[in-house]
């Protein structure tokens, strides 16, 4: 089963991942990260398809996808 991992401290709350997710499982949290932004969080993990659109869309590289024991990180800076 795919697992979405959001690094809350890297996220700036742009909502691009929320709009990119075809299953609509991401949303902005009610809390704030250390930079003062509302960060993306996973609302319904079991519905994740593992398409990785959220991770590809994220300009801050704040999302990683775990799929069958393999961790996918895009554009590691």
N, CA, C, O and CB atoms as a CASP TS submission, in Angstrom:
PFRMAT TS
TARGET T0000
AUTHOR 0000-0000-0000
METHOD Language model
MODEL 1
PARENT N/A
ATOM      1  N   UNK     1       0.840  -1.174   0.000  1.00  0.00           N
ATOM      2  CA  UNK     1       0.000   0.000   0.000  1.00  0.00           C
ATOM      3  C   UNK     1       0.894   1.248   0.000  1.00  0.00           C
ATOM      4  O   UNK     1       1.844   1.315   0.779  1.00  0.00           O
ATOM      5  CB  UNK     1      -0.961  -0.008   1.223  1.00  0.00           C
ATOM      6  N   UNK     2       0.610   2.229  -0.852  1.00  0.00           N
ATOM      7  CA  UNK     2       1.390   3.459  -0.894  1.00  0.00           C
ATOM      8  C   UNK     2       1.200   4.283   0.378  1.00  0.00           C
ATOM      9  O   UNK     2       0.139   4.253   1.000  1.00  0.00           O
ATOM     10  CB  UNK     2       1.002   4.285  -2.116  1.00  0.00           C
ATOM     11  N   UNK     3       2.235   5.008   0.747  1.00  0.00           N
ATOM     12  CA  UNK     3       2.159   5.869   1.924  1.00  0.00           C
ATOM     13  C   UNK     3       2.738   7.231   1.574  1.00  0.00           C
ATOM     14  O   UNK     3       3.871   7.331   1.102  1.00  0.00           O
ATOM     15  CB  UNK     3       2.913   5.240   3.133  1.00  0.00           C
ATOM     16  N   UNK     4       1.951   8.281   1.808  1.00  0.00           N
ATOM     17  CA  UNK     4       2.370   9.655   1.557  1.00  0.00           C
ATOM     18  C   UNK     4       3.001  10.191   2.833  1.00  0.00           C
ATOM     19  O   UNK     4       2.394  10.141   3.903  1.00  0.00           O
ATOM     20  CB  UNK     4       1.168  10.549   1.098  1.00  0.00           C
ATOM     21  N   UNK     5       4.236  10.711   2.715  1.00  0.00           N
ATOM     22  CA  UNK     5       4.930  11.280   3.860  1.00  0.00           C
ATOM     23  C   UNK     5       5.204  12.745   3.556  1.00  0.00           C
ATOM     24  O   UNK     5       5.914  13.071   2.605  1.00  0.00           O
ATOM     25  CB  UNK     5       6.255  10.504   4.173  1.00  0.00           C
ATOM     26  N   UNK     6       4.628  13.633   4.381  1.00  0.00           N
ATOM     27  CA  UNK     6       4.789  15.072   4.192  1.00  0.00           C
ATOM     28  C   UNK     6       5.758  15.601   5.246  1.00  0.00           C
ATOM     29  O   UNK     6       5.563  15.391   6.443  1.00  0.00           O
ATOM     30  CB  UNK     6       3.415  15.810   4.277  1.00  0.00           C
ATOM     31  N   UNK     7       6.798  16.284   4.792  1.00  0.00           N
ATOM     32  CA  UNK     7       7.724  16.962   5.701  1.00  0.00           C
ATOM     33  C   UNK     7       7.106  18.320   6.011  1.00  0.00           C
ATOM     34  O   UNK     7       7.234  19.262   5.229  1.00  0.00           O
ATOM     35  CB  UNK     7       9.179  17.107   5.072  1.00  0.00           C
ATOM     36  N   UNK     8       6.442  18.413   7.144  1.00  0.00           N
ATOM     37  CA  UNK     8       5.674  19.610   7.500  1.00  0.00           C
ATOM     38  C   UNK     8       6.530  20.867   7.551  1.00  0.00           C
ATOM     39  O   UNK     8       6.051  21.948   7.209  1.00  0.00           O
ATOM     40  CB  UNK     8       5.000  19.410   8.835  1.00  0.00           C
ATOM     41  N   UNK     9       7.772  20.748   7.965  1.00  0.00           N
ATOM     42  CA  UNK     9       8.620  21.930   8.088  1.00  0.00           C
ATOM     43  C   UNK     9       9.098  22.469   6.740  1.00  0.00           C
ATOM     44  O   UNK     9       9.491  23.632   6.657  1.00  0.00           O
ATOM     45  CB  UNK     9       9.810  21.609   8.949  1.00  0.00           C
ATOM     46  N   UNK    10       9.075  21.659   5.691  1.00  0.00           N
ATOM     47  CA  UNK    10       9.448  22.130   4.350  1.00  0.00           C
ATOM     48  C   UNK    10       8.257  22.704   3.596  1.00  0.00           C
ATOM     49  O   UNK    10       8.438  23.492   2.668  1.00  0.00           O
ATOM     50  CB  UNK    10      10.060  20.992   3.544  1.00  0.00           C
ATOM     51  N   UNK    11       7.054  22.325   3.977  1.00  0.00           N
ATOM     52  CA  UNK    11       5.841  22.720   3.267  1.00  0.00           C
ATOM     53  C   UNK    11       5.510  24.186   3.532  1.00  0.00           C
ATOM     54  O   UNK    11       5.600  24.652   4.668  1.00  0.00           O
ATOM     55  CB  UNK    11       4.663  21.828   3.681  1.00  0.00           C
ATOM     56  N   UNK    12       5.125  24.917   2.473  1.00  0.00           N
ATOM     57  CA  UNK    12       4.724  26.311   2.630  1.00  0.00           C
ATOM     58  C   UNK    12       3.226  26.513   2.398  1.00  0.00           C
ATOM     59  O   UNK    12       2.755  27.650   2.351  1.00  0.00           O
ATOM     60  CB  UNK    12       5.513  27.186   1.675  1.00  0.00           C
ATOM     61  N   UNK    13       2.483  25.430   2.254  1.00  0.00           N
ATOM     62  CA  UNK    13       1.035  25.512   2.155  1.00  0.00           C
ATOM     63  C   UNK    13       0.512  26.071   0.849  1.00  0.00           C
ATOM     64  O   UNK    13      -0.517  26.748   0.849  1.00  0.00           O
ATOM     65  CB  UNK    13       0.525  26.328   3.251  1.00  0.00           C
ATOM     66  N   UNK    14       1.178  25.816  -0.259  1.00  0.00           N
ATOM     67  CA  UNK    14       0.753  26.362  -1.552  1.00  0.00           C
ATOM     68  C   UNK    14      -0.480  25.657  -2.122  1.00  0.00           C
ATOM     69  O   UNK    14      -1.132  26.189  -3.020  1.00  0.00           O
ATOM     70  CB  UNK    14       1.891  26.266  -2.547  1.00  0.00           C
ATOM     71  N   UNK    15      -0.801  24.485  -1.619  1.00  0.00           N
ATOM     72  CA  UNK    15      -1.966  23.685  -2.018  1.00  0.00           C
ATOM     73  C   UNK    15      -1.861  23.070  -3.411  1.00  0.00           C
ATOM     74  O   UNK    15      -2.859  22.554  -3.913  1.00  0.00           O
ATOM     75  CB  UNK    15      -3.191  24.532  -1.958  1.00  0.00           C
ATOM     76  N   UNK    16      -0.710  23.102  -4.046  1.00  0.00           N
ATOM     77  CA  UNK    16      -0.575  22.479  -5.361  1.00  0.00           C
ATOM     78  C   UNK    16      -0.773  20.974  -5.272  1.00  0.00           C
ATOM     79  O   UNK    16      -1.376  20.375  -6.163  1.00  0.00           O
ATOM     80  CB  UNK    16       0.795  22.793  -5.966  1.00  0.00           C
ATOM     81  N   UNK    17      -0.274  20.359  -4.208  1.00  0.00           N
ATOM     82  CA  UNK    17      -0.447  18.915  -4.025  1.00  0.00           C
ATOM     83  C   UNK    17      -1.913  18.562  -3.770  1.00  0.00           C
ATOM     84  O   UNK    17      -2.397  17.525  -4.224  1.00  0.00           O
ATOM     85  CB  UNK    17       0.423  18.416  -2.861  1.00  0.00           C
ATOM     86  N   UNK    18      -2.607  19.423  -3.050  1.00  0.00           N
ATOM     87  CA  UNK    18      -4.026  19.185  -2.751  1.00  0.00           C
ATOM     88  C   UNK    18      -4.823  19.162  -4.041  1.00  0.00           C
ATOM     89  O   UNK    18      -5.695  18.312  -4.223  1.00  0.00           O
ATOM     90  CB  UNK    18      -4.584  20.268  -1.792  1.00  0.00           C
ATOM     91  N   UNK    19      -4.526  20.094  -4.938  1.00  0.00           N
ATOM     92  CA  UNK    19      -5.230  20.163  -6.220  1.00  0.00           C
ATOM     93  C   UNK    19      -4.794  19.073  -7.189  1.00  0.00           C
ATOM     94  O   UNK    19      -5.569  18.671  -8.057  1.00  0.00           O
ATOM     95  CB  UNK    19      -5.013  21.515  -6.854  1.00  0.00           C
ATOM     96  N   UNK    20      -3.563  18.590  -7.051  1.00  0.00           N
ATOM     97  CA  UNK    20      -3.048  17.566  -7.969  1.00  0.00           C
ATOM     98  C   UNK    20      -3.547  16.164  -7.645  1.00  0.00           C
ATOM     99  O   UNK    20      -3.585  15.308  -8.528  1.00  0.00           O
ATOM    100  CB  UNK    20      -1.542  17.573  -7.947  1.00  0.00           C
ATOM    101  N   UNK    21      -3.925  15.916  -6.410  1.00  0.00           N
ATOM    102  CA  UNK    21      -4.308  14.566  -5.988  1.00  0.00           C
ATOM    103  C   UNK    21      -5.650  14.145  -6.601  1.00  0.00           C
ATOM    104  O   UNK    21      -6.667  14.789  -6.344  1.00  0.00           O
ATOM    105  CB  UNK    21      -4.385  14.493  -4.456  1.00  0.00           C
ATOM    106  N   UNK    22      -5.669  13.072  -7.407  1.00  0.00           N
ATOM    107  CA  UNK    22      -6.923  12.631  -8.014  1.00  0.00           C
ATOM    108  C   UNK    22      -7.901  12.030  -7.003  1.00  0.00           C
ATOM    109  O   UNK    22      -9.106  12.003  -7.252  1.00  0.00           O
ATOM    110  CB  UNK    22      -6.635  11.620  -9.094  1.00  0.00           C
ATOM    111  N   UNK    23      -7.401  11.554  -5.882  1.00  0.00           N
ATOM    112  CA  UNK    23      -8.259  10.954  -4.854  1.00  0.00           C
ATOM    113  C   UNK    23      -8.691  11.959  -3.784  1.00  0.00           C
ATOM    114  O   UNK    23      -9.511  11.636  -2.924  1.00  0.00           O
ATOM    115  CB  UNK    23      -7.536   9.794  -4.195  1.00  0.00           C
ATOM    116  N   UNK    24      -8.149  13.161  -3.835  1.00  0.00           N
ATOM    117  CA  UNK    24      -8.467  14.212  -2.871  1.00  0.00           C
ATOM    118  C   UNK    24      -8.218  13.777  -1.426  1.00  0.00           C
ATOM    119  O   UNK    24      -9.061  13.996  -0.556  1.00  0.00           O
ATOM    120  CB  UNK    24      -9.911  14.638  -3.032  1.00  0.00           C
ATOM    121  N   UNK    25      -7.064  13.164  -1.172  1.00  0.00           N
ATOM    122  CA  UNK    25      -6.750  12.699   0.184  1.00  0.00           C
ATOM    123  C   UNK    25      -5.884  13.682   0.953  1.00  0.00           C
ATOM    124  O   UNK    25      -5.652  13.495   2.148  1.00  0.00           O
ATOM    125  CB  UNK    25      -6.054  11.359   0.125  1.00  0.00           C
ATOM    126  N   UNK    26      -5.398  14.737   0.282  1.00  0.00           N
ATOM    127  CA  UNK    26      -4.571  15.737   0.955  1.00  0.00           C
ATOM    128  C   UNK    26      -5.391  16.979   1.264  1.00  0.00           C
ATOM    129  O   UNK    26      -6.317  17.333   0.533  1.00  0.00           O
ATOM    130  CB  UNK    26      -3.351  16.104   0.093  1.00  0.00           C
ATOM    131  N   UNK    27      -5.033  17.631   2.361  1.00  0.00           N
ATOM    132  CA  UNK    27      -5.690  18.865   2.762  1.00  0.00           C
ATOM    133  C   UNK    27      -4.700  19.666   3.590  1.00  0.00           C
ATOM    134  O   UNK    27      -3.684  19.128   4.032  1.00  0.00           O
ATOM    135  CB  UNK    27      -7.008  18.584   3.561  1.00  0.00           C
ATOM    136  N   UNK    28      -4.979  20.929   3.804  1.00  0.00           N
ATOM    137  CA  UNK    28      -4.119  21.733   4.663  1.00  0.00           C
ATOM    138  C   UNK    28      -4.517  21.517   6.120  1.00  0.00           C
ATOM    139  O   UNK    28      -5.696  21.395   6.449  1.00  0.00           O
ATOM    140  CB  UNK    28      -4.205  23.236   4.285  1.00  0.00           C
ATOM    141  N   UNK    29      -3.510  21.475   6.976  1.00  0.00           N
ATOM    142  CA  UNK    29      -3.762  21.245   8.398  1.00  0.00           C
ATOM    143  C   UNK    29      -4.292  22.511   9.056  1.00  0.00           C
ATOM    144  O   UNK    29      -4.186  23.605   8.501  1.00  0.00           O
ATOM    145  CB  UNK    29      -2.481  20.772   9.107  1.00  0.00           C
ATOM    146  N   UNK    30      -4.848  22.353  10.215  1.00  0.00           N
ATOM    147  CA  UNK    30      -5.314  23.498  11.004  1.00  0.00           C
ATOM    148  C   UNK    30      -4.159  24.132  11.771  1.00  0.00           C
ATOM    149  O   UNK    30      -4.236  25.295  12.166  1.00  0.00           O
ATOM    150  CB  UNK    30      -6.423  23.066  11.981  1.00  0.00           C
ATOM    151  N   UNK    31      -3.082  23.363  11.981  1.00  0.00           N
ATOM    152  CA  UNK    31      -1.917  23.853  12.702  1.00  0.00           C
ATOM    153  C   UNK    31      -0.921  24.526  11.766  1.00  0.00           C
ATOM    154  O   UNK    31      -1.151  24.640  10.562  1.00  0.00           O
ATOM    155  CB  UNK    31      -1.244  22.714  13.447  1.00  0.00           C
ATOM    156  N   UNK    32       0.184  24.964  12.344  1.00  0.00           N
ATOM    157  CA  UNK    32       1.220  25.658  11.586  1.00  0.00           C
ATOM    158  C   UNK    32       2.568  24.983  11.798  1.00  0.00           C
ATOM    159  O   UNK    32       2.814  24.373  12.839  1.00  0.00           O
ATOM    160  CB  UNK    32       1.292  27.141  11.993  1.00  0.00           C
ATOM    161  N   UNK    33       3.438  25.100  10.797  1.00  0.00           N
ATOM    162  CA  UNK    33       4.784  24.558  10.930  1.00  0.00           C
ATOM    163  C   UNK    33       5.705  25.620  11.543  1.00  0.00           C
ATOM    164  O   UNK    33       5.235  26.683  11.949  1.00  0.00           O
ATOM    165  CB  UNK    33       5.327  24.084   9.550  1.00  0.00           C
ATOM    166  N   UNK    34       6.999  25.343  11.611  1.00  0.00           N
ATOM    167  CA  UNK    34       7.936  26.267  12.252  1.00  0.00           C
ATOM    168  C   UNK    34       8.079  27.583  11.487  1.00  0.00           C
ATOM    169  O   UNK    34       8.493  28.590  12.061  1.00  0.00           O
ATOM    170  CB  UNK    34       9.293  25.608  12.388  1.00  0.00           C
ATOM    171  N   UNK    35       7.742  27.582  10.203  1.00  0.00           N
ATOM    172  CA  UNK    35       7.811  28.805   9.398  1.00  0.00           C
ATOM    173  C   UNK    35       6.525  29.624   9.475  1.00  0.00           C
ATOM    174  O   UNK    35       6.471  30.743   8.964  1.00  0.00           O
ATOM    175  CB  UNK    35       8.107  28.456   7.949  1.00  0.00           C
ATOM    176  N   UNK    36       5.490  29.074  10.110  1.00  0.00           N
ATOM    177  CA  UNK    36       4.223  29.783  10.252  1.00  0.00           C
ATOM    178  C   UNK    36       3.206  29.499   9.169  1.00  0.00           C
ATOM    179  O   UNK    36       2.200  30.202   9.068  1.00  0.00           O
ATOM    180  CB  UNK    36       4.477  31.224  10.289  1.00  0.00           C
ATOM    181  N   UNK    37       3.449  28.472   8.348  1.00  0.00           N
ATOM    182  CA  UNK    37       2.531  28.099   7.271  1.00  0.00           C
ATOM    183  C   UNK    37       1.643  26.935   7.701  1.00  0.00           C
ATOM    184  O   UNK    37       2.054  26.079   8.485  1.00  0.00           O
ATOM    185  CB  UNK    37       3.314  27.729   5.996  1.00  0.00           C
ATOM    186  N   UNK    38       0.412  26.919   7.172  1.00  0.00           N
ATOM    187  CA  UNK    38      -0.402  25.707   7.276  1.00  0.00           C
ATOM    188  C   UNK    38       0.197  24.710   6.305  1.00  0.00           C
ATOM    189  O   UNK    38       0.443  25.055   5.149  1.00  0.00           O
ATOM    190  CB  UNK    38      -1.934  25.981   6.965  1.00  0.00           C
ATOM    191  N   UNK    39       0.432  23.507   6.734  1.00  0.00           N
ATOM    192  CA  UNK    39       1.101  22.518   5.896  1.00  0.00           C
ATOM    193  C   UNK    39       0.119  21.458   5.412  1.00  0.00           C
ATOM    194  O   UNK    39      -0.955  21.274   5.985  1.00  0.00           O
ATOM    195  CB  UNK    39       2.250  21.861   6.661  1.00  0.00           C
ATOM    196  N   UNK    40       0.506  20.769   4.354  1.00  0.00           N
ATOM    197  CA  UNK    40      -0.322  19.698   3.795  1.00  0.00           C
ATOM    198  C   UNK    40      -0.286  18.488   4.720  1.00  0.00           C
ATOM    199  O   UNK    40       0.741  18.188   5.329  1.00  0.00           O
ATOM    200  CB  UNK    40       0.160  19.309   2.370  1.00  0.00           C
ATOM    201  N   UNK    41      -1.406  17.808   4.817  1.00  0.00           N
ATOM    202  CA  UNK    41      -1.464  16.583   5.612  1.00  0.00           C
ATOM    203  C   UNK    41      -2.391  15.592   4.916  1.00  0.00           C
ATOM    204  O   UNK    41      -3.255  15.973   4.127  1.00  0.00           O
ATOM    205  CB  UNK    41      -1.952  16.877   7.068  1.00  0.00           C
ATOM    206  N   UNK    42      -2.197  14.338   5.221  1.00  0.00           N
ATOM    207  CA  UNK    42      -2.971  13.259   4.603  1.00  0.00           C
ATOM    208  C   UNK    42      -4.232  13.024   5.431  1.00  0.00           C
ATOM    209  O   UNK    42      -4.163  12.847   6.648  1.00  0.00           O
ATOM    210  CB  UNK    42      -2.122  11.945   4.492  1.00  0.00           C
ATOM    211  N   UNK    43      -5.381  13.024   4.762  1.00  0.00           N
ATOM    212  CA  UNK    43      -6.653  12.844   5.446  1.00  0.00           C
ATOM    213  C   UNK    43      -7.156  11.401   5.402  1.00  0.00           C
ATOM    214  O   UNK    43      -7.760  10.928   6.365  1.00  0.00           O
ATOM    215  CB  UNK    43      -7.684  13.754   4.842  1.00  0.00           C
ATOM    216  N   UNK    44      -6.916  10.708   4.307  1.00  0.00           N
ATOM    217  CA  UNK    44      -7.461   9.351   4.136  1.00  0.00           C
ATOM    218  C   UNK    44      -6.434   8.471   3.419  1.00  0.00           C
ATOM    219  O   UNK    44      -6.586   8.165   2.236  1.00  0.00           O
ATOM    220  CB  UNK    44      -8.805   9.385   3.334  1.00  0.00           C
ATOM    221  N   UNK    45      -5.394   8.071   4.142  1.00  0.00           N
ATOM    222  CA  UNK    45      -4.254   7.334   3.580  1.00  0.00           C
ATOM    223  C   UNK    45      -4.638   6.080   2.784  1.00  0.00           C
ATOM    224  O   UNK    45      -4.051   5.861   1.724  1.00  0.00           O
ATOM    225  CB  UNK    45      -3.331   6.938   4.687  1.00  0.00           C
ATOM    226  N   UNK    46      -5.579   5.250   3.225  1.00  0.00           N
ATOM    227  CA  UNK    46      -5.886   4.016   2.475  1.00  0.00           C
ATOM    228  C   UNK    46      -6.401   4.245   1.052  1.00  0.00           C
ATOM    229  O   UNK    46      -6.344   3.333   0.227  1.00  0.00           O
ATOM    230  CB  UNK    46      -6.904   3.220   3.230  1.00  0.00           C
ATOM    231  N   UNK    47      -6.898   5.434   0.756  1.00  0.00           N
ATOM    232  CA  UNK    47      -7.400   5.719  -0.588  1.00  0.00           C
ATOM    233  C   UNK    47      -6.301   6.115  -1.571  1.00  0.00           C
ATOM    234  O   UNK    47      -6.582   6.304  -2.754  1.00  0.00           O
ATOM    235  CB  UNK    47      -8.425   6.815  -0.521  1.00  0.00           C
ATOM    236  N   UNK    48      -5.065   6.242  -1.112  1.00  0.00           N
ATOM    237  CA  UNK    48      -3.949   6.659  -1.968  1.00  0.00           C
ATOM    238  C   UNK    48      -3.689   5.612  -3.050  1.00  0.00           C
ATOM    239  O   UNK    48      -3.626   4.416  -2.765  1.00  0.00           O
ATOM    240  CB  UNK    48      -2.672   6.889  -1.126  1.00  0.00           C
ATOM    241  N   UNK    49      -3.537   6.073  -4.295  1.00  0.00           N
ATOM    242  CA  UNK    49      -3.271   5.195  -5.432  1.00  0.00           C
ATOM    243  C   UNK    49      -1.776   4.994  -5.676  1.00  0.00           C
ATOM    244  O   UNK    49      -1.377   4.068  -6.382  1.00  0.00           O
ATOM    245  CB  UNK    49      -3.921   5.758  -6.680  1.00  0.00           C
ATOM    246  N   UNK    50      -0.963   5.855  -5.098  1.00  0.00           N
ATOM    247  CA  UNK    50       0.474   5.788  -5.340  1.00  0.00           C
ATOM    248  C   UNK    50       0.875   6.407  -6.662  1.00  0.00           C
ATOM    249  O   UNK    50       1.913   6.042  -7.214  1.00  0.00           O
ATOM    250  CB  UNK    50       0.935   4.366  -5.297  1.00  0.00           C
ATOM    251  N   UNK    51       0.095   7.322  -7.186  1.00  0.00           N
ATOM    252  CA  UNK    51       0.378   7.931  -8.492  1.00  0.00           C
ATOM    253  C   UNK    51       1.538   8.922  -8.432  1.00  0.00           C
ATOM    254  O   UNK    51       2.139   9.224  -9.463  1.00  0.00           O
ATOM    255  CB  UNK    51      -0.864   8.634  -9.019  1.00  0.00           C
ATOM    256  N   UNK    52       1.854   9.422  -7.270  1.00  0.00           N
ATOM    257  CA  UNK    52       2.977  10.335  -7.011  1.00  0.00           C
ATOM    258  C   UNK    52       2.788  11.720  -7.593  1.00  0.00           C
ATOM    259  O   UNK    52       3.753  12.483  -7.655  1.00  0.00           O
ATOM    260  CB  UNK    52       4.236   9.752  -7.556  1.00  0.00           C
ATOM    261  N   UNK    53       1.587  12.079  -8.022  1.00  0.00           N
ATOM    262  CA  UNK    53       1.358  13.414  -8.566  1.00  0.00           C
ATOM    263  C   UNK    53       1.593  14.500  -7.524  1.00  0.00           C
ATOM    264  O   UNK    53       2.070  15.584  -7.858  1.00  0.00           O
ATOM    265  CB  UNK    53      -0.054  13.521  -9.110  1.00  0.00           C
ATOM    266  N   UNK    54       1.270  14.225  -6.286  1.00  0.00           N
ATOM    267  CA  UNK    54       1.486  15.209  -5.221  1.00  0.00           C
ATOM    268  C   UNK    54       2.974  15.498  -5.049  1.00  0.00           C
ATOM    269  O   UNK    54       3.365  16.658  -4.915  1.00  0.00           O
ATOM    270  CB  UNK    54       0.885  14.710  -3.893  1.00  0.00           C
ATOM    271  N   UNK    55       3.796  14.472  -5.050  1.00  0.00           N
ATOM    272  CA  UNK    55       5.238  14.632  -4.876  1.00  0.00           C
ATOM    273  C   UNK    55       5.872  15.319  -6.078  1.00  0.00           C
ATOM    274  O   UNK    55       6.781  16.132  -5.914  1.00  0.00           O
ATOM    275  CB  UNK    55       5.897  13.278  -4.645  1.00  0.00           C
ATOM    276  N   UNK    56       5.413  15.009  -7.263  1.00  0.00           N
ATOM    277  CA  UNK    56       5.950  15.630  -8.475  1.00  0.00           C
ATOM    278  C   UNK    56       5.573  17.104  -8.539  1.00  0.00           C
ATOM    279  O   UNK    56       6.365  17.929  -8.995  1.00  0.00           O
ATOM    280  CB  UNK    56       5.439  14.899  -9.726  1.00  0.00           C
ATOM    281  N   UNK    57       4.372  17.438  -8.085  1.00  0.00           N
ATOM    282  CA  UNK    57       3.871  18.802  -8.139  1.00  0.00           C
ATOM    283  C   UNK    57       4.482  19.705  -7.078  1.00  0.00           C
ATOM    284  O   UNK    57       4.568  20.915  -7.290  1.00  0.00           O
ATOM    285  CB  UNK    57       2.386  18.797  -7.993  1.00  0.00           C
ATOM    286  N   UNK    58       4.904  19.166  -5.961  1.00  0.00           N
ATOM    287  CA  UNK    58       5.388  19.966  -4.827  1.00  0.00           C
ATOM    288  C   UNK    58       6.669  20.730  -5.177  1.00  0.00           C
ATOM    289  O   UNK    58       7.694  20.107  -5.454  1.00  0.00           O
ATOM    290  CB  UNK    58       5.639  19.063  -3.612  1.00  0.00           C
ATOM    291  N   UNK    59       6.629  22.068  -5.171  1.00  0.00           N
ATOM    292  CA  UNK    59       7.822  22.850  -5.497  1.00  0.00           C
ATOM    293  C   UNK    59       8.859  22.868  -4.372  1.00  0.00           C
ATOM    294  O   UNK    59      10.011  23.238  -4.602  1.00  0.00           O
ATOM    295  CB  UNK    59       7.423  24.264  -5.832  1.00  0.00           C
ATOM    296  N   UNK    60       8.469  22.477  -3.175  1.00  0.00           N
ATOM    297  CA  UNK    60       9.367  22.507  -2.018  1.00  0.00           C
ATOM    298  C   UNK    60       9.962  21.151  -1.676  1.00  0.00           C
ATOM    299  O   UNK    60      10.686  21.026  -0.688  1.00  0.00           O
ATOM    300  CB  UNK    60       8.635  23.036  -0.825  1.00  0.00           C
ATOM    301  N   UNK    61       9.668  20.140  -2.472  1.00  0.00           N
ATOM    302  CA  UNK    61      10.143  18.768  -2.256  1.00  0.00           C
ATOM    303  C   UNK    61       9.806  18.324  -0.829  1.00  0.00           C
ATOM    304  O   UNK    61      10.637  17.741  -0.133  1.00  0.00           O
ATOM    305  CB  UNK    61      11.679  18.666  -2.513  1.00  0.00           C
ATOM    306  N   UNK    62       8.583  18.608  -0.416  1.00  0.00           N
ATOM    307  CA  UNK    62       8.151  18.299   0.941  1.00  0.00           C
ATOM    308  C   UNK    62       7.405  16.968   1.035  1.00  0.00           C
ATOM    309  O   UNK    62       7.023  16.552   2.129  1.00  0.00           O
ATOM    310  CB  UNK    62       7.274  19.408   1.460  1.00  0.00           C
ATOM    311  N   UNK    63       7.193  16.298  -0.098  1.00  0.00           N
ATOM    312  CA  UNK    63       6.410  15.061  -0.106  1.00  0.00           C
ATOM    313  C   UNK    63       7.242  13.921  -0.655  1.00  0.00           C
ATOM    314  O   UNK    63       7.893  14.044  -1.692  1.00  0.00           O
ATOM    315  CB  UNK    63       5.125  15.230  -0.933  1.00  0.00           C
ATOM    316  N   UNK    64       7.207  12.820   0.053  1.00  0.00           N
ATOM    317  CA  UNK    64       7.842  11.581  -0.395  1.00  0.00           C
ATOM    318  C   UNK    64       6.765  10.497  -0.400  1.00  0.00           C
ATOM    319  O   UNK    64       5.818  10.550   0.385  1.00  0.00           O
ATOM    320  CB  UNK    64       9.064  11.181   0.531  1.00  0.00           C
ATOM    321  N   UNK    65       6.916   9.531  -1.275  1.00  0.00           N
ATOM    322  CA  UNK    65       5.956   8.432  -1.393  1.00  0.00           C
ATOM    323  C   UNK    65       6.675   7.125  -1.095  1.00  0.00           C
ATOM    324  O   UNK    65       7.700   6.817  -1.703  1.00  0.00           O
ATOM    325  CB  UNK    65       5.303   8.397  -2.813  1.00  0.00           C
ATOM    326  N   UNK    66       6.137   6.368  -0.165  1.00  0.00           N
ATOM    327  CA  UNK    66       6.637   5.028   0.107  1.00  0.00           C
ATOM    328  C   UNK    66       5.739   4.030  -0.584  1.00  0.00           C
ATOM    329  O   UNK    66       4.523   4.049  -0.394  1.00  0.00           O
ATOM    330  CB  UNK    66       6.708   4.749   1.628  1.00  0.00           C
ATOM    331  N   UNK    67       6.327   3.152  -1.390  1.00  0.00           N
ATOM    332  CA  UNK    67       5.534   2.195  -2.152  1.00  0.00           C
ATOM    333  C   UNK    67       6.242   0.847  -2.150  1.00  0.00           C
ATOM    334  O   UNK    67       7.319   0.707  -2.729  1.00  0.00           O
ATOM    335  CB  UNK    67       5.301   2.694  -3.604  1.00  0.00           C
ATOM    336  N   UNK    68       5.645  -0.131  -1.507  1.00  0.00           N
ATOM    337  CA  UNK    68       6.193  -1.484  -1.427  1.00  0.00           C
ATOM    338  C   UNK    68       7.623  -1.513  -0.886  1.00  0.00           C
ATOM    339  O   UNK    68       8.477  -2.232  -1.405  1.00  0.00           O
ATOM    340  CB  UNK    68       6.156  -2.131  -2.793  1.00  0.00           C
ATOM    341  N   UNK    69       7.871  -0.737   0.147  1.00  0.00           N
ATOM    342  CA  UNK    69       9.180  -0.725   0.776  1.00  0.00           C
ATOM    343  C   UNK    69      10.203   0.166   0.112  1.00  0.00           C
ATOM    344  O   UNK    69      11.325   0.277   0.606  1.00  0.00           O
ATOM    345  CB  UNK    69       9.702  -2.082   0.820  1.00  0.00           C
ATOM    346  N   UNK    70       9.852   0.812  -1.003  1.00  0.00           N
ATOM    347  CA  UNK    70      10.753   1.717  -1.701  1.00  0.00           C
ATOM    348  C   UNK    70      10.302   3.148  -1.447  1.00  0.00           C
ATOM    349  O   UNK    70       9.114   3.453  -1.554  1.00  0.00           O
ATOM    350  CB  UNK    70      10.793   1.408  -3.225  1.00  0.00           C
ATOM    351  N   UNK    71      11.241   4.027  -1.111  1.00  0.00           N
ATOM    352  CA  UNK    71      10.920   5.423  -0.866  1.00  0.00           C
ATOM    353  C   UNK    71      11.239   6.235  -2.118  1.00  0.00           C
ATOM    354  O   UNK    71      12.369   6.227  -2.606  1.00  0.00           O
ATOM    355  CB  UNK    71      11.700   5.965   0.360  1.00  0.00           C
ATOM    356  N   UNK    72      10.236   6.931  -2.626  1.00  0.00           N
ATOM    357  CA  UNK    72      10.420   7.766  -3.817  1.00  0.00           C
ATOM    358  C   UNK    72      10.472   9.215  -3.381  1.00  0.00           C
ATOM    359  O   UNK    72       9.520   9.721  -2.787  1.00  0.00           O
ATOM    360  CB  UNK    72       9.279   7.538  -4.859  1.00  0.00           C
ATOM    361  N   UNK    73      11.579   9.891  -3.672  1.00  0.00           N
ATOM    362  CA  UNK    73      11.734  11.314  -3.430  1.00  0.00           C
ATOM    363  C   UNK    73      12.091  11.935  -4.778  1.00  0.00           C
ATOM    364  O   UNK    73      12.958  11.436  -5.495  1.00  0.00           O
ATOM    365  CB  UNK    73      12.835  11.614  -2.324  1.00  0.00           C
ATOM    366  N   UNK    74      11.420  13.014  -5.106  1.00  0.00           N
ATOM    367  CA  UNK    74      11.644  13.649  -6.391  1.00  0.00           C
ATOM    368  C   UNK    74      12.447  14.931  -6.219  1.00  0.00           C
ATOM    369  O   UNK    74      12.203  15.717  -5.303  1.00  0.00           O
ATOM    370  CB  UNK    74      10.313  13.940  -7.084  1.00  0.00           C
ATOM    371  N   UNK    75      13.399  15.125  -7.107  1.00  0.00           N
ATOM    372  CA  UNK    75      14.168  16.361  -7.169  1.00  0.00           C
ATOM    373  C   UNK    75      14.831  16.689  -5.840  1.00  0.00           C
ATOM    374  O   UNK    75      14.645  17.789  -5.321  1.00  0.00           O
ATOM    375  CB  UNK    75      13.276  17.506  -7.593  1.00  0.00           C
ATOM    376  N   UNK    76      15.591  15.771  -5.281  1.00  0.00           N
ATOM    377  CA  UNK    76      16.293  15.995  -4.024  1.00  0.00           C
ATOM    378  C   UNK    76      17.347  17.069  -4.210  1.00  0.00           C
ATOM    379  O   UNK    76      18.296  16.888  -4.974  1.00  0.00           O
ATOM    380  CB  UNK    76      16.934  14.692  -3.511  1.00  0.00           C
ATOM    381  N   UNK    77      17.186  18.188  -3.516  1.00  0.00           N
ATOM    382  CA  UNK    77      18.122  19.313  -3.630  1.00  0.00           C
ATOM    383  C   UNK    77      19.098  19.295  -2.491  1.00  0.00           C
ATOM    384  O   UNK    77      19.968  20.162  -2.410  1.00  0.00           O
ATOM    385  CB  UNK    77      17.380  20.648  -3.660  1.00  0.00           C
TER
END
